Amino acid sequence: MKNKPINLSVWMFSKAIPSALLLLYYGMCSWGGYDPTLRYLQAVSLVLAGVIVLWQVSYAKKKKLFDEFARENLKTTDSICLKIAYALMVIAVLACVFADFSGIIAGYFVVGGILLLTIVRAVIFAVIDKKGM
């Protein structure tokens, strides 16, 4: 089997899969009532997210995915995303304070923000990597 290099943009988008599973898990947890099937699905989604994260970490350690140029692009991307994360959390806090949202809605803001941030991070990295900034 050939050691085929992975597309870094695809790798960055694959980082959003555990975030989507976390949002799914939180959504199932916030639904009312007890359903044994739902509890199994919750466990499966949380364990699957954990397994994917562990696989991604171990794969990234085994393979040197990022060369020096890609590392610089990632640093720039993370710098931009930090500012976006700050803005998202300020918006979430202000919305929760002034709209008097419940804790469940605040949780959706958090896990939704995590998913949104991972997708935005992948998009920004893909744009920066493509343009060679």
C-alpha positions, 0 to 999 in steps of 0.5 A, a space after each residue: 500500500 502506497 503512502 498517499 499524502 492526505 489533502 490538508 484541506 480535507 484533513 481540516 474539514 474532517 476535524 469538524 466531524 467530532 464537533 458535529 457528533 458533539 452537537 448531536 449528543 447535546 441535542 439528544 441529551 437536551 430532549 425530554 423524556 427517557 427512551 432507552 434507544 436514545 440513551 444508546 444513541 447518545 453513548 454511541 455518538 459520544 464514544 464515536 466522537 472520542 474515537 475519531 479524535 483519538 484516531 486523528 491525534 494518533 494519525 497526526 503524530 505518526 504522519 507529519 501532515 504539516 510542513 513548515 509552510 502549512 504550519 505557518 498557514 495554520 498559525 495564521 488561521 488559528 489567530 483569525 479563529 481566536 478573534 472569531 471565537 471571542 466574538 462568537 462567545 461575546 454574542 452568545 453571552 449577550 444573547 443569553 443575558 438580554 434574551 433570558 435564554 435557558 441553560 439549554 439554549 446557552 448550551 446550544 450556543 456553545 456546541 453550535 459555536 464549536 461546530 461553526 468554528 471548526 468549519 470556519 477554521 477549515 474554510 479559512 485554512 483552505 483559502 489561505 493554503 490555496 492562495 499561499 499567504 
